[in-house]
């Protein structure tokens, strides 16, 4: 299966991710209504988003412009290889 090239489909896919996240968080907070849990969910989501940004943008643009990551597994393999090179 090839990469999605259509901007419309890419926006739709992004919107589905946001919708899925909102549904999941809403379901959790409806089942366990608690401000502490809501805050912890927000912190966890924000942290994972920043880690993802780090893995795919910061590394590529500031650390190693030669490398292109295909996914989180490729990023993990890159980290293991880099550690072995030192």
Secondary structure, 3 states (H helix, E strand, C coil): CCCCCCHHHHHHHHHHHHHHHHHHHHHHHHHCCCHHHHHHHHHHHHHHHHHHHHHHHHHHHHHCCCCCCCCHHHHHHHHHHHHHHC
